[in-house]
Amino acid sequence: MQRSQATSSTSSSNSASTALRRNLHLSNPNHQRDHSYGSDHDDLSDPRPWETRAHPRSYGTKRDPHQSYYDRSSSPTTPVNGDLPLYSHSSHGNDDMETRRRFGEKEVSLAEREGEKTELLDDQGKWEKGHGAGPGVGGRRGLPPRQRIGGWRGILVEHEELIWTVIYTCLSMITRYWRIGAANYVVWDEAHFGKFGSHYINRDFYFDVHPPLGKMLVGLAGLLSGYGGGFEFKSGVEYPADVPYTAMRIILASFGVALVPLAWWTAGEMGWSRWTRHWVTICVLCDVGWLCISRFILLDSMLLFFTFTTTLGLVKFHNQRHDPFGDDWWIWLVFTGWSIGCVCSVKWVGMFITALVGIYTIEDLWEKFGDLSMPVRTYVQHWIARIGCLIVLPFIVYASCFKIHFMILNRSGPGDAQMSSLFQAHLKGNDFGESPLEVAYGSKITLKNYGYGGGLLHSHVQTLPVGSQQQQVTCYHYKDDNNNWIVTPPWNADPVDPDGPIRYLKDGDEIRLLHSSTGRNMHSHAIAAPVTKENWEVSGYGNETIGDENDLWVVEVVDDTSRTIGESGRIHSLTTRMRFKHRELKCYLRAANAVLPQWGFKQVEVSCTKENNPKDKHTYWNVESHWNERLPPGNAKLYKSPFWRDFVHLNVAMWTSNNALVPDPDKEDILASKPFDWPFLHLGLRMCGWGDNQIKFYLLGTPIVWWWSTISLSVGLLLAGWYAARMQRQYKDWKEGEFEHWLWVGKIAFGGWALHFFPFLIMGRVTYLHHYLPTLYFAVLMAGHVLDHLFFAPAKRTQFKKLIWFALWTGSVVVSFWWFKDLALGIHGPVNGHWGWAWRPSWNVSGTDPRLSS
């Protein structure tokens, strides 16, 4: 049976090869038999590939240089002198090469036009792809070698991708680097991310709501620039001479430079015409928003870079679907997974492009599930490949960034309090590991809430404006003397004798917690908490000698993370997790990240919950700092902090802090904007002060790019609905496979835009214009998709009309860019309202608009 199948396959291959040879002979009636192609007998019987039966010098074109490549007298598609019509360029009508690349049309031979039904051998769609060299040129697709075209035109044709990549990269470098160091002061969020770069150079631990990769790259840029890490990066402050801010900006702007060639490559993989590719690339090059955000020490250029690479990887991988598990297939699948890990490690906004890849993968696997010709083993391999490269690999990249983050930041810094006490004990400059191991009465301690994102139990002299109006008790995330409490016996017990025997704190003891700075007792009573109304209020009341039974708390040990409690039941520093139960109300001390209003300094509310939930970690507390002169110091080697526990703890703390970035109703944020302000540029973003004697920057996109991109989203949906209706009515507007490809490109563009835009509509956090910049990329791709279909598709218009439309659209983009470019490059001197776009009230830069006032 196997022999029969092999014979059938060989026969089919030989007949297809014979048909190919016959087409080549029939396409040129004057073709003479020579040693380059062999005799008829050799063509039919010699099993060797044709390229091994001729000298390599005989490959390719052998035509008279003064003779046209095509025989114009017979047919514009009929090659002469045996040339293969694979890389030809005709001057009649549309570009045949472009047509073949876009629609996969096969060459029509003379025999086919005369009615003889023959078909070229197509090895897994390789002829239809229209690219790839043959073995004589170093390629590996098994196709005949390229037909060389002499002179500079041949060089342009053969190296078109490389030439335009270089041109657009140079143009991008000019726009991104031009006058990049003109503003010699800290601009906008350079105050944050420049400071984070300093922490990496100084190796001080800090806390931020964003993952660490982008900030580590900022630190690397400072290290490569020779920055020593001694500048504080205060907003608006002039850079000193020893801070190489220009070099740091140039290094980070290189990510913005790469956006333009990435857009060129991605547009090429979409299957669009050259006109559309150039237009999309020019939009990326000339958008003022992307230009402006790339020129400073910020994370956004890196976020955009990895968003672009993820999109490129997805499209490249999709185009390799004809060769599953091939080398290129694996390369682009792994590249996509790596890009997902990087984009999520810069900002969590990268989860939106991850969702796009995930939806595409689910759809792809669902289609393969319906392919009955695919073996089950192959289908399972597809699942394993996707899980490994698109889930496991991105997670490894993401977790590795945090591992490197912890390894670099090994010194105590301003962000210690966000981490667990065990983690802090291993930071250099931290004395937690030297704290006495066992807690005793009279010890001065700080209590850390064990819940994710929990802070330190805190109090200050300010009182509650509601409820009992007693002293505030809160949770605070930074080290402060107001975090210190003294373990004190209950009212009816003997006071601590400094010369008597040491009394250790044990499970089940009743205690008072006396605030060290103000002398108040931590107190609770049957009054509703200010934010969490279902819980009881916790406050500071009385003093060391005055109080009541509502000051008493019962210690309940949960467990110990490093050692056993033992029969003694003693409380240990750092490792013992315990709960505090109010003796009278039977409620539990809790801090669950409910944020107090401005009167509480936005600190975390502490309340007493009526629910007894032993698994609620927000009711868990541990002793962090511990001072007692009568007890021996501890040893940091006794404490262990596993990486995965710290990894989860930090991510939950980031999530909690990010959710707390909500608009303050008591304070108007003049820089904030709403998502619906973004698509049509209703409101920009002032990035600095607006004084007459300083360089000013205003984040605003290029209007023609943003407006047309937004309009194209609706136009694309209307086109999809129009063609769906026509197909339902049995109209044949598309060739086989064309509509599926057109629809796929539309789904990538519109789906990417929707997944990046709509989540901001339901977010409670404060938003700004720069949040739309990753979303804009998919809107631009949608605009290119619509333009290509309406104006630049080969079947739509002649080359001359395409040139006219391309000139109009590109000219409008360039003129719009030139009109607004100073907003990104810096406006020198006063602005007197003479700008052509000052007619729009929300864009007025004359100084009367409060959004632009300094």
Secondary structure, DSSP 8 states (H G I E B T S, - for coil): -HHHHHHHHHHHHHHHHHHHHHHHHHT-TT----TTT--HHHHHH--S-GGGGS-GGGSS----TTS-SB-TTT-TT-BSTT--TTS----SSS-HHHHHHHH------HHHHTT-------STTHHHHT----GGGT--S---------HHHHHHHHTHHHHHHHHHHHHHHHHHHTTTTS--B--TTHHHHHHHHHHHHHTB----SS-SHHHHHHHHHHHHHT--S-----TT-B--TT--HHHHHHHHHHHHHTHHHHHHHHHHHTT--HHHHHHHHHHHHH-HHHHHHTTSS-SHHHHHHHHHHHHHHHHHHHHTTTSTTSHHHHHHHHHHHHHHHHHHHH-TTHHHHHHHHHHHHHHHHHHHHT-TTS-HHHHHHHHHHHHIIIIIHHHHHHHHHHHHHHHH--B--TTGGGS-HHHHTTSBT--GGGS-SB-BTT-EEEEEE-STT--EEEEEEEE-SSTT--EEEEEESS--GGG-EEEE--TTS----TTS---B-BTT-EEEEEETTT--EEEEEEEE-SSSTTSEEEEEES-SS---GGG-EEEEEEEESSS--TTTTB-BTTTEEEEEEETTT--EEE--S-B--GGGTT-EE-EEES---TT-GGG-EEEEEEE-TTS----GGG----HHHHHHHHHHHHHHHHHT----TTS--TT---GGGTTTT---EE-S---TTS-B-EE---HHHHHHHHHHHHHHHHHHHHHHHHHHTT---S-TTHHHHHHHHHHHHHHHHHHHHHHHHH--S---GGGGHHHHHHHHHHHHHHHIIIIISTTTS-HHHHHHHHHHHHHHHHHHHHHHTHHHH-B-S---S-STTTTSGGG--SS-SGGG--
